[in-house]
């Protein structure tokens, strides 16, 4: 690594824009987003191939978990509807 004091006046180094930006974490919450990520990875790269394989393994688990959440939400909604008082016309 070159320190600032080691650089001469005529030394021009183009630093990537990313170094000056702050990083933040994010996540994918849609299956299509994960599929797009996998499609953008190079399966010939060792690390990228490993990531693709890992994503494939957990994608089914994520689908099942999401389906379970939706199912539970639907079940709770049905339970709430059945608790509503029935109004009889007098």
Residue pairs with C-beta under 8 A, 6 or more apart in sequence:
2 11
2 13
7 13
28 34
28 37
31 59
31 62
31 63
31 66
34 55
34 59
34 62
37 55
38 52
38 55
38 56
41 48
41 49
41 51
41 52
42 48
42 49
43 49
43 52
